[in-house]
Amino acid sequence: MRASFEAFTAKYGGRVFLVYSVDDEIANSEVIAEIEAEVNKLAIG
């Protein structure tokens, strides 16, 4: 997966995030803040 994530970043300039769901809830909720920060960075850039 690392190679495809790096290829995506090189092609589109954004990061790839994995969101894990357990019992219909986001298990790694800290990723939401990271996604928001990345969207803001890309929108400004």
C-alpha positions in Angstrom: 0.0 0.0 0.0 2.9 2.3 0.7 3.9 2.5 -2.9 0.4 3.4 -4.1 0.0 6.0 -1.4 3.3 7.6 -2.4 2.2 7.5 -6.0 -1.1 9.2 -5.1 0.8 11.9 -3.2 3.2 12.5 -6.0 0.4 12.7 -8.6 -2.1 14.8 -6.7 -0.1 16.5 -3.9 -2.3 15.3 -1.1 -2.0 12.7 1.6 -3.8 9.4 1.8 -5.7 8.7 5.0 -7.1 5.4 6.4 -10.3 5.6 8.4 -11.1 2.5 10.5 -14.6 1.7 11.4 -15.6 -0.5 14.3 -19.3 -1.1 15.1 -20.2 1.7 12.7 -18.0 4.2 14.6 -14.7 5.7 13.5 -12.0 3.9 15.6 -9.2 6.3 14.8 -11.1 9.5 15.3 -7.8 11.6 15.5 -7.6 11.2 11.7 -10.5 13.6 11.2 -8.4 16.5 12.4 -5.6 15.4 10.1 -8.0 15.2 7.1 -9.4 18.6 7.9 -5.9 20.1 8.2 -4.9 18.6 4.8 -8.1 19.8 3.1 -7.4 23.3 4.4 -3.8 23.2 3.3 -4.7 22.0 -0.2 -7.5 24.7 -0.5 -5.1 27.5 0.4 -2.2 26.2 -1.6 
